[in-house]
Amino acid sequence: MYRLFIFFVCVCFQLSLFGQDKGLFQTITVPVDYANPKAGTTTISYELGFNFSKNKPTILIIADAQQFYVRKGAITNLQTTLLDTSYNVVGVISRSNNGDLKNMVADKTGNINWEKAHIIFSWQQYINDINEVRKKIVGKVGRICLYGQSGGGFLIHQFLSLYGQYVDKAFTAASVNYSLDAEEGINHDKFWDETTKSNPQFVKKFKLLTSQNIISREMIAMLFQRQNFFINPDSLVFERKKLLNVLLANDTTAIKQYQENYQITAIQNFYASADGVPIKVRLFEFIFPLLKDFQFKKDFLQPDIENLYFSSLPLIEAYNNHKIQPQTMQFLSQHSLKTKVFVLAGRWDHTADYRSQIALAATYPQHILFIVNDNHTFNELKKNRLYQKLILSFLKSESIANMQTLIKNEYWHYQWKE
């Protein structure tokens, strides 16, 4: 499972339909399946950080199914730490939090109907939910702005593909979008190249490990994938070598400790619960464009991609059995959008390749592409408290040219240079 990341959706409007006398936490009724109104209705919620003001632009904070920071009671803190009080900040608490929907896809014994789950928790439902919140707050034709990171960035671009005409500005960072990877022949998983280049013996040892067939491929992939989030990048070469030796020795005590340290046991338990259902659907949407050329090799490891594969295996099996047919995001409508789009990419991002981020930015006529000498979580920008400033500067900028000048003058030190 990918690390949790924060998303925003900025909503800029003139007409207010949301009264200040309302409470901070609200619930609205939406269709269970927007493509099938007869399937009934359900509810989603949203929450403001502070009391609403019609004189301020509004920002919606959005999380996809694999993210949990947008929840009841959390929005005030998100507003003060990631944006500021010059905005109305609204967190959309997605359908992933709806227990009724999760019960709807499970029978009395807990078995999951993955065909039904794929329909109810597909990306189309999430962006339609967001649009319903948009209409509730700013009106039927009210215009909005968007912010999202990682999978949230993906959800933002999916939103733009259908509702881009309502978006003034969109800021996305490290947007996971493997459709572009597949189209361009890009492999975002750099693990093997990085590891074998620094440690040529890794190839021979890994092949020996897979031939032993003692430790499951799923666990091997998960251990190396999760390691990215707990080890300093400068120490990864050493730690990967150490982990491989532990696996080769089948040191069960050490392996169990790795599982605890990397939160693998907790993740597996979570995936096995009802809460794991919408996450698996979302992860399947991530990997689906890559399935055509995906294969396991005894002398080659792709931890990021393989971990995605195992995490979404029930959906992959349903697809292979012709029970589900995913709808991938299209890019044609974005070419004519007037939306100003900021695409922030990390050169050393192991999840969202900077090359596909270049292609993503080119989708929009009015865009800013900023490739920083940083990773998926933009540690350097955040450490120096410049990430929040970058977002706010873009949202408040009057033109693309002004924002480009600001980057050139204030962020040149962080820009990746080939």
ZIRA-V545196 format. One record per residue. N is the residue number from 1. PSI is psi in radians with two decimals (NA if undefined). BURIAL is 1 if it has 16 or more other C-alpha atoms within 10 Angstrom, else 0. D_CENTER is the distance of its C-alpha to the mean C-alpha in Angstrom with 2 decimals. Layout:
BEGIN
n = <N;N>
psi = <PSI;PSI>
burial = <BURIAL;BURIAL>
d_center = <D_CENTER;D_CENTER>
END
This chain:
BEGIN
n = <1;2;3;4;5;6;7;8;9;10;11;12;13;14;15;16;17;18;19;20;21;22;23;24;25;26;27;28;29;30;31;32;33;34;35;36;37;38;39;40;41;42;43;44;45;46;47;48;49;50;51;52;53;54;55;56;57;58;59;60;61;62;63;64;65;66;67;68;69;70;71;72;73;74;75;76;77;78;79;80;81;82;83;84;85;86;87;88;89;90;91;92;93;94;95;96;97;98;99;100;101;102;103;104;105;106;107;108;109;110;111;112;113;114;115;116;117;118;119;120;121;122;123;124;125;126;127;128;129;130;131;132;133;134;135;136;137;138;139;140;141;142;143;144;145;146;147;148;149;150;151;152;153;154;155;156;157;158;159;160;161;162;163;164;165;166;167;168;169;170;171;172;173;174;175;176;177;178;179;180;181;182;183;184;185;186;187;188;189;190;191;192;193;194;195;196;197;198;199;200;201;202;203;204;205;206;207;208;209;210;211;212;213;214;215;216;217;218;219;220;221;222;223;224;225;226;227;228;229;230;231;232;233;234;235;236;237;238;239;240;241;242;243;244;245;246;247;248;249;250;251;252;253;254;255;256;257;258;259;260;261;262;263;264;265;266;267;268;269;270;271;272;273;274;275;276;277;278;279;280;281;282;283;284;285;286;287;288;289;290;291;292;293;294;295;296;297;298;299;300;301;302;303;304;305;306;307;308;309;310;311;312;313;314;315;316;317;318;319;320;321;322;323;324;325;326;327;328;329;330;331;332;333;334;335;336;337;338;339;340;341;342;343;344;345;346;347;348;349;350;351;352;353;354;355;356;357;358;359;360;361;362;363;364;365;366;367;368;369;370;371;372;373;374;375;376;377;378;379;380;381;382;383;384;385;386;387;388;389;390;391;392;393;394;395;396;397;398;399;400;401;402;403;404;405;406;407;408;409;410;411;412;413;414;415;416;417;418>
psi = <2.46;2.72;2.73;2.38;2.80;2.41;2.65;2.61;2.04;2.23;2.03;2.29;2.92;-0.66;2.21;2.26;0.05;1.95;2.58;-0.32;-0.14;2.76;2.93;-0.51;2.22;2.67;2.40;2.75;2.31;2.83;2.56;-0.73;1.95;-0.45;-0.18;1.45;-0.45;-0.16;-0.12;-3.00;2.84;-2.98;2.60;2.86;2.82;2.75;2.44;2.64;-0.72;3.08;2.51;2.47;2.20;-0.20;-0.02;2.55;2.80;2.39;2.16;2.24;2.17;2.42;2.48;-3.01;-0.37;0.15;2.56;0.07;-0.36;1.74;2.89;2.25;-0.08;-0.19;-0.60;-0.77;-0.70;-0.67;-0.75;-0.41;-0.36;-0.38;-2.35;-3.12;0.11;0.00;2.69;2.15;2.19;2.21;2.16;2.01;1.80;3.00;-0.23;-0.38;0.02;1.89;-0.56;-0.68;-0.68;-0.60;-0.52;-0.45;0.08;2.51;-3.04;-0.40;-0.02;-0.01;2.41;2.33;1.68;-0.46;-0.77;-0.69;-0.68;-0.60;-0.86;-0.58;0.40;2.83;-0.50;-0.65;-0.71;-0.78;-0.50;-0.63;-0.79;-0.72;-0.60;-0.68;-0.72;-0.85;-0.64;-0.67;-0.76;-0.05;2.93;-0.66;0.26;2.42;2.62;2.96;2.76;2.52;2.42;2.65;2.50;-2.21;-0.52;-0.66;-0.69;-0.80;-0.62;-0.82;-0.55;-0.68;-0.77;-0.56;-0.39;-0.56;0.47;-0.41;-0.25;0.14;2.18;-0.85;2.57;2.21;2.06;2.51;2.26;0.88;1.96;2.08;1.57;-0.08;-0.73;-0.66;-0.80;-0.73;-0.68;-0.06;0.58;2.31;1.87;-0.32;1.74;0.09;-0.90;-0.80;-0.79;-0.77;-0.81;-0.46;-0.69;-0.34;1.46;-0.47;-0.24;-0.65;-0.89;-0.77;-0.67;-0.70;-0.66;-0.71;-0.81;-0.54;-0.45;-0.57;0.66;-0.81;2.32;2.59;-0.63;-0.78;-0.67;-0.84;-0.72;-0.71;-0.83;-0.55;-0.78;-0.46;-0.55;-0.53;-0.14;-0.13;2.37;2.35;-0.57;-0.32;0.00;-0.70;-0.85;-0.79;-0.59;-0.72;-0.75;-0.78;-0.74;-0.72;-0.65;-0.73;-0.71;-0.66;-0.12;0.79;1.60;-0.60;-0.82;-0.68;-0.74;-0.65;-0.69;-0.74;-0.67;-0.79;-0.64;0.16;0.44;-0.74;-0.76;-0.71;-0.75;-0.73;-0.67;-0.76;-0.56;-0.21;3.03;-0.52;-0.37;-0.23;-0.97;-0.50;-0.79;-0.64;-0.76;-0.74;-0.58;-0.68;-0.58;-0.91;-0.32;-0.79;-0.33;-0.14;-0.54;-0.68;0.20;2.40;2.66;2.52;2.46;-0.40;0.52;2.30;2.33;1.46;-0.74;-0.88;-0.74;-0.63;-0.68;-0.75;-0.93;-0.60;-0.50;0.36;-0.70;-0.62;-0.64;-0.73;-0.70;-0.67;-0.80;-0.49;0.20;0.52;-0.41;2.65;1.72;2.59;2.02;2.75;2.44;2.72;-0.10;-0.78;-0.45;-0.40;-0.38;0.11;2.58;0.01;2.36;2.12;2.25;2.11;1.95;2.20;2.57;2.21;-0.58;0.47;2.15;0.00;-0.83;1.77;2.37;-0.46;-0.70;-0.42;-0.58;-0.80;-0.66;-0.81;-0.68;-0.22;-0.45;2.31;-0.68;1.68;2.78;2.20;2.13;1.90;2.01;2.71;1.17;-3.08;-2.91;-0.56;0.05;0.91;-0.71;-0.79;-0.77;-0.65;-0.64;0.25;0.65;-0.21;-0.88;-0.73;-0.68;-0.77;-0.89;-0.66;-0.73;-0.82;-0.54;-0.09;2.60;-0.36;2.85;-0.73;-0.74;-0.71;-0.68;-0.64;-0.72;-0.77;-0.79;-0.64;-0.60;-0.27;0.17;-0.53;-0.46;-0.14;2.38;2.35;2.22;NA>
burial = <1;1;0;1;1;1;1;1;1;1;1;1;1;0;0;1;0;0;0;0;0;0;0;1;1;0;0;0;0;1;1;1;1;1;0;0;0;0;0;0;0;0;1;1;1;1;1;1;1;1;0;1;0;1;0;1;1;1;1;1;1;1;1;1;1;1;1;0;1;1;1;1;0;0;1;1;0;1;1;0;0;1;1;0;0;0;1;1;1;1;1;1;1;1;1;1;1;0;0;0;1;1;0;0;1;1;0;0;0;0;0;1;0;1;1;0;1;1;1;1;1;1;1;1;1;1;1;1;1;1;1;1;1;1;1;0;1;1;1;0;0;1;1;1;1;1;1;1;1;1;1;1;1;1;1;1;1;1;1;1;1;1;1;1;1;1;1;1;1;1;1;1;1;1;1;1;1;1;1;1;1;1;0;0;0;1;1;1;1;1;1;0;0;0;1;0;0;0;0;0;0;1;1;0;1;1;0;0;1;1;0;0;0;0;0;0;1;0;1;1;1;1;1;1;1;1;1;1;0;0;0;0;0;0;0;1;1;0;1;1;1;0;1;1;1;1;1;1;0;0;0;0;0;0;1;0;0;1;1;0;0;1;0;1;0;0;0;0;0;0;1;0;0;1;1;1;1;1;1;1;1;1;1;1;1;1;1;1;1;1;0;0;0;0;0;0;0;0;1;1;1;1;1;1;1;1;1;1;1;1;1;1;1;1;1;1;0;1;1;0;0;0;0;1;0;0;0;0;1;0;1;0;0;1;0;0;1;1;1;1;1;1;1;1;1;1;1;1;1;1;1;1;1;1;1;1;1;1;0;1;1;1;1;1;0;1;1;1;1;1;1;1;1;1;1;1;1;1;0;0;1;0;0;0;0;0;1;0;0;1;1;0;0;1;1;0;0;0;0;1;0;0;1;1;0;1;1;0;0;0;1;0;0;0;1;0;0;0>
d_center = <10.59;8.00;8.89;7.99;6.89;8.56;8.33;11.60;13.46;16.90;19.70;23.00;26.01;29.75;30.54;29.74;29.86;28.65;31.65;31.78;33.77;30.83;29.15;25.83;24.33;24.58;24.06;24.28;25.14;23.07;23.69;22.50;22.11;22.39;24.00;26.54;27.96;30.45;27.80;28.21;26.24;24.00;22.70;19.64;20.00;19.26;20.67;22.04;22.25;25.89;28.44;27.79;29.78;30.47;31.16;27.65;24.61;21.81;18.16;15.81;13.00;10.26;7.90;6.56;8.54;7.19;7.61;11.27;12.35;13.11;16.31;19.95;21.70;18.83;18.64;21.79;20.63;17.35;19.60;22.03;19.84;17.20;19.27;22.94;25.51;26.27;23.60;23.26;19.89;18.63;15.85;15.06;15.23;13.73;15.71;14.00;16.51;19.38;21.70;23.87;21.29;20.60;24.38;24.80;23.25;25.30;29.05;31.49;31.09;27.30;26.78;23.72;24.24;21.22;22.41;22.38;19.07;17.50;19.16;18.44;14.72;13.91;11.62;14.98;15.86;12.91;13.59;17.26;16.94;15.53;18.44;20.86;20.01;20.46;23.82;24.84;24.45;25.42;27.30;27.13;26.98;25.53;23.35;20.05;17.78;13.98;11.68;7.94;6.15;3.70;1.10;4.05;5.99;5.99;7.20;9.48;10.97;11.50;13.23;15.24;16.39;18.22;18.87;18.90;22.55;21.74;19.56;21.40;18.81;15.10;13.56;10.27;9.56;8.38;6.71;6.05;8.98;11.52;13.99;15.11;15.40;17.57;19.60;20.34;20.97;18.55;17.72;14.84;16.04;18.75;19.88;23.12;24.34;23.78;25.34;28.29;29.17;29.71;31.13;32.98;34.13;30.63;31.11;34.35;33.19;30.02;32.16;34.57;31.88;30.72;34.39;35.12;32.82;32.89;29.29;26.81;24.53;21.62;22.55;23.15;19.72;18.07;20.37;19.76;15.97;15.94;18.62;16.35;15.10;18.66;20.89;21.71;21.13;24.89;25.67;23.43;26.32;28.64;26.30;25.27;28.98;29.81;27.34;28.70;32.22;31.46;30.14;33.19;35.48;33.82;34.08;32.90;33.24;31.10;28.46;28.31;27.93;24.99;23.34;24.00;23.03;19.63;19.13;19.24;21.85;19.99;16.85;19.29;21.08;18.07;17.07;20.73;20.76;20.09;16.93;15.48;16.09;13.19;10.78;12.80;12.71;8.97;9.25;12.32;10.80;8.92;12.32;14.72;15.53;16.44;18.74;21.76;22.34;21.01;23.72;24.59;27.19;29.46;29.58;25.97;22.77;19.12;17.39;13.73;14.54;17.12;15.11;12.68;16.01;17.65;14.89;14.98;18.70;20.11;18.26;19.32;22.82;22.83;21.92;24.62;27.02;26.41;25.35;22.11;21.32;17.73;17.55;15.51;14.49;17.57;18.13;21.81;21.77;19.80;22.80;24.96;22.76;24.21;20.91;20.60;17.27;16.30;14.16;13.77;13.54;14.58;17.46;16.99;13.28;13.36;9.95;9.75;13.48;15.28;17.50;15.10;13.93;17.67;17.87;15.06;16.99;20.18;19.11;20.00;23.63;23.00;20.37;20.10;18.64;18.68;18.22;18.75;20.37;17.53;14.67;10.88;11.43;14.27;16.79;19.77;18.84;17.98;21.06;23.22;21.80;21.03;17.32;18.20;21.24;19.47;17.34;20.52;22.66;20.74;20.70;24.40;25.48;27.98;27.26;25.25;28.32;28.48;24.92;25.64;28.80;27.12;24.76;27.83;29.86;27.59;24.73;26.65;26.79;23.01;22.87;22.74;26.05;26.86>
END
